[in-house]
Amino acid sequence: MNESSLGIYFHVPFCAKKCPYCDFYSVPFSKSLSSDYVDAVLRNVNHYGDNSFVDTIYFGGGTPSLLTVQQIEEIINAVRESFNVDKQAEITIEANPAALNYEKLTALYEAGINRLSLGVQSMMENELKFLGRIHSPEKVRNIIHEAKMAGFSNISCDLMIGLPNQTTKNIAHSIKCLSEMQVNHISSYILKIENNTPFFFNGVSEMLPSDDDVSDIYLFMCDELEKYGFMQYEISNFAHEGFKSRHNSRYWKCLDYIGIGPAAHSGYKGRRFAVAGDVMKFIGEPFQTEVDTDTNPFSFEEKCMLSLRLTDGIDVNKLGIHKDKIMSKLPKLIENGLIISDGKKIVLTKKGFLMSNSIIEYLIFE
Ligand code: SF4
């Protein structure tokens, strides 16, 4: 990826049904609201457009696949008109398997989308029910098959771990199914109970596995994914050779991206800013209002924290004046199996990833 290139993220804030664990900003889908939303997106694309070289575009949400293909195509075309978009740009859409069919997949592919990120979460019927998802394992199988028929060769699936009563056998089953369907990328998240979600009020916290059990499940999942050729490249992300998410890699490498839409975040031209999670405000403004979210963006500490999320780790030469302090703390962490270092790089182990926040705190801030 070209280090001076730009990524564009669109937050599409609509969902067909709110999942009981989710606290992302989204509102119920309506045709007229989505039409006003797309108009506002187009105004903003035009507003930011400066012919910069764009090599990743990402539709996230929410459920972007609820927009019509014409709406998505209009947005992609607007980006192409306002920026210098790489012919090989990675263009991803997050999609709910329940909101797709073969016709839509074909049209999305023809509109320029070349990467699908499916909110699968599990290939176990009971886990999907618990998560309030509206698709079945069978639907996932059909959609992945149809996506391939439509031309998609770059497919990522989300997987959720740390569910109540989830066994390693369940995880192994989900991974085996996805691998058999030859998807290329898995993003895995540990279920967290967010404030003010139905799971928060329904006492799901008490049903969750202990921290030790979640650690065991995470380590098992990493090994299992590796067995099927999904190599870990970030705490939560695993890919076959050549299929790392180029757009998400921007976030960890502190490369520029503009976020457009309610609740979208940006890291752009040395600033970090966000847009209020309020679709009516977004629609009503000529251009989205940017609110700075960080007084010291792209600091050394932030860069270290983000680098340590990656299996490439931190280049020791980039530690500058902090090098001696940080290097002096390594032996204890290496001894405990949390870090490996060849003197040129510092990399967290899988066990280290599970404690990444406290390790980073210790290395950088203490
Ligand atoms: S998990 Fe995805 S589909 Fe479910 S409510 Fe959140 S954004 Fe919408």
Residues whose N, C-alpha, C, O or C-beta is under 5 A from the ligand:
A	BS01	SF4	C15 K17 K18 C19 C22 F24 S26 G61 G62 T63
